[in-house]
Amino acid sequence: MIFQDLTPCTLRKFFVLLASLVLTTCSHNTAEKEIEIQGRYLTSRKPPFALTLPSEFELIHHISLDYPKENSHTRTYLYIKKKENRAEEILIVQIADRTNPESEPITTPPLKPQTEKRMYLSGQEKKEKIEVNYLIQLIGWNPDAPSLQPIRKKGIIILSHWAMQGQLLFIYQGEHAVSIRYSRDVNAFGFGVSEVGNKWDRDSISGSEKKVYDIFQKSFMEMIDSIRIKSP
């Protein structure tokens, strides 16, 4: 669950940003002024977009950092859905804002799967002439990752095993970069699934693993379809 970083040139500094989640905190009230979730409906004021989430989430952590040398300001929001004090779903929203209109526009590298061997889906959707890139794949949750420590500090358990993850990424007018990662514990789907990675390979996935993949793909693509981006 480590992101790349959204700066005016690349996404690189998000590694540093997520590692600092345990060190820097902003109030939830400030976060809610910029991004608001009501039920399953997420609304962002800057840049102006909205979408419908697969579940209802609780805001756990928010940080906001300036990078003067990069002419950028980056905001990160960490949300979870839990069951019996255990994380079942994790949502991370990251937005980079260009702070100097004379600096080069924000650009980002393409989303790439961790491995071509396992089942994944990638593509693009056009929303108000803006390209939204997406990627769906199997990942491994790591409870020791610095980015997840704010969850554990709340006393919430994160299990160390497979999760389905969907990513979306888009650039708004060269002024903002939006990255959203949504992941769900594979055991939360109600099927008995394998802990062996090759059971999720493209040429052999079947049974419960295929059911989990298909259900997650459907719900994530519904989220992509729900995106509404306002023109400036």
Secondary structure, 3 states (H helix, E strand, C coil): CCCCCCCCCCCCCHHHHHHHHHCCCCCHHHHHHHEEEECCEEEECCCCEEEECCCCCEEEEEEEEEEHHHCEEEEEEEEEEEECCEEEEEEEEEEEEECCCCCCCCCCCCCCCCCCCECEEEEEEEECCEEEEEEEEEEECCCCCHHHHHHHHCCCECCCCEEEEEEEEEEECCCEEEEEEEEEEHHHHCCCCCCCHHHHECCCCCHHHHHHHHHHHHHHHHHHHHCEECCC
